[in-house]
Amino acid sequence: MEGSAILNNLKNRRTFIILILVTGTLYFFLGDMGNYMSKTKLNKEILVNQISSTDMSKAQYTRKGSGAFIDWIRVNLNQNEINNVVNWINSVSDSDIIELKQIPSNTSISAGIVFRLKNRKEIRIQYDLEKIYITRTDIRTGQVVYTINQDDLKSFFDKQLKGFYFGEDKVEKS
């Protein structure tokens, strides 16, 4: 009787150890999968009701005497325009997103929009006549930078920039 009790006790310990190993392995595997999934979902949905303020500005190139100057002009967006920008960004598929470490240093931003959120985070949308860059502080700790392809948003920026380059239309037609 005593021998079978020891045998059962050893089986229970072995089962317990195996259960701990399996649980630990699953915990790490699923935890790692969670990190992978959060890293791939860069374009987290923007909720209009979470935006506390919106600022847009655009570059305007002018000549004064023999010099050229860049002025940043503030653009007031109405609620319909804000809703459109949010909807356009939210509609981007994962295949139209490329994560970056940072915006390339040789990029010349011509227009941008900042959504300041109620939780003190922000979403910055910048346009350089070719690409749309998004910098967000509301997804992970720190900031996330990525580009998106979104024709409606690109057209919106192009329309805002009409005639910005010394009175000429420098926006390239696609």
N, C-alpha and C positions, 0 to 999 in steps of 0.2 A: 504494500500500500504506500509505504513511504517513498519507494523508488518511482512509482507512477506519479506521485504528487510533485516530486522534483522534476520529472520529465515534462509534466504539464506546465510547471512554473517556467522551465526553460523555453518551451514552445511559446508561452505567453510573452516572455521577454523578447524572444526573436521576432514574434509578430509585432510587438510594440515598436521595436527598433526599425523593422521594415516599414511600418506605418509612418514613423517619424521621417525616415529617409524619403519615402514617396511624397509625403506632404511637403517637406522642404524643397524637393525638386520641383514639384508643381508650383509652389509659391514663387520660386525664383523664375521659373519659365514663364508663368503667367504675368508676373511683375515685369519681366523684360518685354513681353508682348505688349503690355500696357504702355510702356515707354515708347516702343516702336510705333504703336498706333497713335499716340499723342504727337510724335514727331512727324508723322505723315499727314496729319490733319492740320495743315498750316492755315487754311482759309476758314477758320472758325466763323460761324454765322455772326454777323453784326446785327444787333437789335437797335432799331431807331430810338426806342424809348430809353435806351441806356446812354445815348449821346447827350452830354450836357452843353457842349458848345461846338461850333463849327467855324473854322477859318479857312479861307481860300486866298491864295495870292498867285500872281503871275508876273513874269518878267516882261518888261517893256524896254526895248533898246531905242535910244534917241541920240541924236547928234547935237552937241552944243559947242559951237565954234569949231575947233579942229579936233575935239575929243568925242569919244563915244561913251555913253553912260547907260547903265542898267538900273532902272527903277523897279521896285516891287510894288505892284498895284494890288490893293485889296479888292476882292470880289465878294459881294454879298450873295449868298446862295439862298434861294427860297426853299420852303419845305418840300416842294415837289422835286426840286433838283437834288436835295439831300436824300430823299427817298429813292430817287433813280440811282444815284451813286451807290447807295447801300445795296439796292437790289442787283445792280450790275456786278458788284464785287461778290455778293452772296451766290450769284449764278455761275461763277467760274468753277469748272470741273477740275478735279485733282490733276488731270493730264495737262492742264493749261497753267500749272504753277511750277515754278522752279525756285527752290530755296537757295539763298546766297548767304555768304558769311557777312557781307556788307555791300552797300551800293558801290560799284566800281568808282575809283577816284577820278577817272577821266570823264565822268558823266556830268553833263551840263543840264541841270534841272531847269525847266521853263515854267512849270506850274505845279502847284501842290495844294492839297487839302488836308487839314488836320481835324480829326474827330476826337475831341476830349470826352472821355467817358465819365460817368458818375462815380465810378470806383477809382478815379484819379489815374487811370491808364489812358493810353492814346493809340490811335490808328492814324498813321501818316501815309498819304497817297501822293506819290511824286511822279512827274511825267517829264521825259526828256526828248519829246517829239518822235521817239521810237518805242520806248518801253515804259511800262507802268511798274513802279516800284512801290511795294507796301512794306512799311516798318510798323510792327505792332509790339506793344508791351503787355497785351492782355491775354497772351496764349501761354507762355512759359515764364519762368523767372528770367529776367533780362529782356532782351529784345529779339524779335524774329524778323528777318528781312527776306522777301521773296518778290519775284516778278510774276505778273499775270498777263494773259492774253485776253482782252475783253474789248471787242470792237466798239460797242456803244460808249464805253467810258473813254476810249481813245478819241472817238468822234466828238464827245463832249469837250474834252480838253482842246482838241484842234479848233473847235468853234470858238472857245474862249480866247484862244491865242491868235485868231485871225488879225493880221496886220501888226503883230507885236514887234517885228524885227525891222526897225527903221521905217515903219509904215508899210512894209512889204509883207506878203504872205509867205513866210518861210516854212510853213507846215508842208511836209511832203505828202503827196497823194499816194495812197496804197493801190 
